[in-house]
Amino acid sequence: MAGHGARTGRKPIVGGGRITGRLLAIVAIVMVGGLAATGFAMVYPVPFDNPLGIAALVALCFPLHLLVISALAGALAFLARRRRARLTAGLFVFAALLSAAMALWPSIVLWRFAHIESIELSLGNYLANAVHLNLGTPQPARTVVYGVAADGTTLRLDIWPATTHDGESPRPALVRIHGGAFTHGNRSDMPDWDRWFNGLGYTVFDVDYRLPPPVRWLDEIGDVKCALGWVAAHAEDENIDPARISVVGFSAGATLAMLAAYSMGDPKLPPSCDTAPVKVRSVISLYGIPDMPRLYDTSPSTQLVHESSAQYIGGSPSEYPDRHAAVSPLIYIGPSSPPTIAFLGASDRIVPSGQLDILDAALKKAGVASQAYLLPATDHGFDVNWGGFATQFARAKIEQFLQQRP
């Protein structure tokens, strides 16, 4: 009886070991498959509206975070090895090496690019922000109404006052315009930028604008111009210099920032409230779109672009050629356009890299000061990682750009 009991007692251990071995094998296969697919999408621009495209975008925005997967895969390889599951252990080792390569490739190429551009990057800054996302919401305590649209919509912005105390008065100002494919988003959505600009001595006016439905191709740019007019009109109240108002935008917001600056005073794109034109001092564009008609069929994420165009403009360039042209910043560039600095990821899966070349060439042809940076191994919305190497690079170049135009 004792021997029978002993043998009976060992069976669950053997069975449990087999289950654990199978589970480890499944995890290894899934891990390798997921990493391989994501790695492919990091190199090839799988559309943003595909789950694999989103996974690759996250990996490119947070590359060194993949080393956590490397460490986990290494630990699982050790466990599998102890259980004499050599094939499974080998898969985990491969996963560890693959995730390490995916982590180091974007980091190394960005580091080299920054070195060529004489910009120092900080691993400590990356690690200090490792669990921090540059995401936010409107700030009611700082909110003011900058206008009421003809349809009765109340238009609001958040004021982020400069935080430096160097005695300068009045201050320069930045009107910041959020992104969101022209269909969604909100003011103060990336608050680290607002705080950072405040630290440089800029008071930031973070703007909301009307979104679809209905189509808003005239309303969105009209609201941005209305906000610029409000800022200039309230310059004395806010202790800012009306001659030093710049614009900064992100994605769709960068497109609107360029559009507002380059088309200021053009009757085709009037402000949505009664306000005088404002001469914009400079433009900062992060992954904006200078040529809207060209984007329609050249974006890697055509479904996203087509759906957004239908909501924002009403349809395709073939259906509404005049509307698409009217909201394309490129056609308004001229000798009086303000100096511009622009950033775009070479791996952006929404805005093709050629868009940056088009913008830079048009500005320089018009005799306008232009700086354009195509960031290697970098995707759309990279600055959600505030400590990321691409974000560090952009901050350094923007600070230099603004110092040249105090």
Stockholm file with secondary structure:
# STOCKHOLM 1.0

chainA/1-406         MAGHGARTGRKPIVGGGRITGRLLAIVAIVMVGGLAATGFAMVYPVPFDNPLGIAALVALCFPLHLLVISALAGALAFLARRRRARLTAGLFVFAALLSAAMALWPSIVLWRFAHIESIELSLGNYLANAVHLNLGTPQPARTVVYGVAADGTTLRLDIWPATTHDGESPRPALVRIHGGAFTHGNRSDMPDWDRWFNGLGYTVFDVDYRLPPPVRWLDEIGDVKCALGWVAAHAEDENIDPARISVVGFSAGATLAMLAAYSMGDPKLPPSCDTAPVKVRSVISLYGIPDMPRLYDTSPSTQLVHESSAQYIGGSPSEYPDRHAAVSPLIYIGPSSPPTIAFLGASDRIVPSGQLDILDAALKKAGVASQAYLLPATDHGFDVNWGGFATQFARAKIEQFLQQRP
#=GR chainA/1-406 SS CHHHHHHHHHHHHHHHHHHHHHHHHHHHHHHHHHHHHHHHHHHTTCCTTSHHHHHHHHHHHSGGGHHHHHHHHHHHHHHHHHTTCHHHHHHHHHHHHHHHHHHHHHHHHHHHHHHHTTCCCCHHHHHHTTTCCCCCCCCGGGEEEEEECTTSCEEEEEEECCCCCSCCCSEEEEEEECCSTTTSCCTTSSHHHHHHHHHTTCEEEEECCCCSSSCCTTHHHHHHHHHHHHHHHTTTTTTEEEEEEEEEEETHHHHHHHHHHHSTTCTTSCCSSSCCCCCCCCEEEESCCSCHHHHHHHCSCHHHHHHHHHHHTSSCTTTCHHHHHHTCGGGGCCTTSCCEEEEEETTCSSSCTHHHHHHHHHHHHTTCCEEEEEETTCCTTGGGSTTSHHHHHHHHHHHHHHHTCC
#=GC SS_cons         CHHHHHHHHHHHHHHHHHHHHHHHHHHHHHHHHHHHHHHHHHHTTCCTTSHHHHHHHHHHHSGGGHHHHHHHHHHHHHHHHHTTCHHHHHHHHHHHHHHHHHHHHHHHHHHHHHHHTTCCCCHHHHHHTTTCCCCCCCCGGGEEEEEECTTSCEEEEEEECCCCCSCCCSEEEEEEECCSTTTSCCTTSSHHHHHHHHHTTCEEEEECCCCSSSCCTTHHHHHHHHHHHHHHHTTTTTTEEEEEEEEEEETHHHHHHHHHHHSTTCTTSCCSSSCCCCCCCCEEEESCCSCHHHHHHHCSCHHHHHHHHHHHTSSCTTTCHHHHHHTCGGGGCCTTSCCEEEEEETTCSSSCTHHHHHHHHHHHHTTCCEEEEEETTCCTTGGGSTTSHHHHHHHHHHHHHHHTCC
//
